[in-house]
Amino acid sequence: MQLPPKVTPRAFARLAEIGAAGQGQALRVAVEGGGCSGFQYEIKLDAPAADDLVLEGEGERVVVDSVSLPFLAGAVIDFSEELIGARFVIENPNASSSCGCGISFSM
């Protein structure tokens, strides 16, 4: 059995600041083909779908569709604030390499 992805308290806190739940939305994390390494993450605010895995914390939700779930097994979804900017980041143990941008990866 695959471990579901985890969401850090910092990521849930940032979603609470944004007020996503108050707008009926969740943070959607998906994996698509493409990017410079073969796969890329799509991270956006979106309405949850009936077949999504829903991860909840601080009154907020992060959702992952069933197709993306195997690619994100055991991953950690976090929020990072650095000099180059603030963004949601994914630490993915399934990725064998990733691009410098942090958005694309290979398996």
HUSUL-V960154 format. One line per field, one symbol per residue. ss: DSSP state (h for helix, s for strand, l for the rest). burial: b if it has 24 or more other ideal C-beta (glycine too) atoms within 12 Angstrom, else e. A space follows every 50 residues. Layout:
BEGIN
ss = ???
burial = ???
END
This chain:
BEGIN
ss = lllllsslhhhhhhhhhhllhhhllssssssssslllsssssssssllll llsssssllssssslhhhhhhhlllsssssssllssssssslllllssll lllsssl
burial = eeebbbbbeebbebbeeeebbeeeebbbbbbeeeeeeebbbbbebeebee ebbbbeeeebbbbbbeebbebbeebbbbbeeeeeeeebbbbbebbeebee ebbbbee
END
